Amino acid sequence: FCALAGFFVAGERIEQAVVREVSEEVSVDVEISQVRYVTSDFWGGFRRNYSPELMVGCVATVDKMQSPQCSEEIAEARWFHKDEIREALERSKIPGSHLKGDGLMLPPPFATAHQLAARWCNEC
């Protein structure tokens, strides 16, 4: 699993892009006032045929009664309990753990999705 991602439409604010992408990808409604910026990272330009891009990481609070749905872009989508994310974060500290495939696997620590998961677990 990974965090949802997408691209900005010309003239779109960060919060508007989050609301639109979440709706398009998993059919969950996000209130624009609930979107919070967390981090950003340069991405892409280091590989051939990829243009450099800015990855912007945000989180949002949504009504948990909304179940995320699959789409053309998303094969599986679901909510995770913080305990599941905490276990995956601990597992990610073990070298080579991403190759074993035991339990929920997160992207590597430098990835924006990993940073978003870690930040979310440290809240509350």
N, C-alpha and C positions, 0 to 999 in steps of 0.2 A: 504494500500500500504506500501511497505517497499523498502529499497535499495536492489539492486542486490547483490548476495553473491555467493561464490563458494570456491573451495579448490585449493591449489597449486599443480601443477604437479612437481614431483621430479626434482630439478635443475632449476626450473622456477623463474625468477625475479618477484617482485611485479608487475611491470608495464606490463610484459608479461601476468601475470595471469588476470589482469584487462581487457586487450585487448581481451584475449581469452574468458573469462566469459561473457563479454558484448555481444560479437559476438554470442556465443552459446545460451545465454538466451533470447536475444531480437533482434538479427540480426542487430545490429548497429555497424558500424566500428569506432574504436577509434584509433587515431594516438598515438603511444607509447609516443611521446614527449609531449602529452597533459595530461598525467596522473600525478596527484599530490597526494602525501601522505598527509593525514590529521590527523589521530589518530589511536590508537590501543587499544585493550582491551583483557584481559584474558576472556575466555569463555568456558563453557562446563563442566569442571571437577567437579563442585559442585553437579551434578546430577548423580545418579547411572547409570551405563552402558554408560556413556559418557566420552570420554578421554578429558583431558584439551587441549584447542586449543588457538591460538592467532588470534584474529579477527583484520584485518588490514583494515582501512577505507581510501578510496581514492576517489577523484573526477577527472573528465576528461571533457574537452570541446569537443563537437562533433558538426557536421554539423546539425543544427536543421531541415534541410530538410529530414533527415533520420527519418522515423517513426518507433518507436519500435514495434516489432511484438511479438505475443504470441508464446509460445513454449510448449514442454511437461512439462517444469518446471514452466512456467509462465502463469497464467490464463488470466491476463490482464496487459497491459503495456502502459504507456502514458507519455508524457511530462507534467510538471506542471509549471504554472506561479508562480513567486516568491510571488505574493499576496496570492495565494492559500496556499502556504507553511507558510507564515507569519500568516495567520488566524488559520491554524492548530496548529502552535506553540503557539499562544495565548490561544487557546482552551485547549491545553495540560496542561496549568498551573492551570486549574480548577479541583479540586479533583473529581474523578469519571466521568470526561467527556468522557473517553474512553469507558464507558459503554453505553452512549447514542446513539452513532453511527450517530450523526448529522454532515454531511460534511466529509471532508477528515480527517482521523485519523492517527496520527503518533505513532510510538512505544514510550515507556516511555523515559524520559530525559536521563536515564543512558545508553540507547541503542546507539550503534554506528550509526545506521541509523538516529536517532534523532539528534545526534551531527553533522552528515554530512549535514542534512537539515538546521540546525541552522547556521552552518558555511557558507553554500552557500547563505543563505538569508542575511547574514551580509557582504558579499562581494559586492562591487560596491554601 
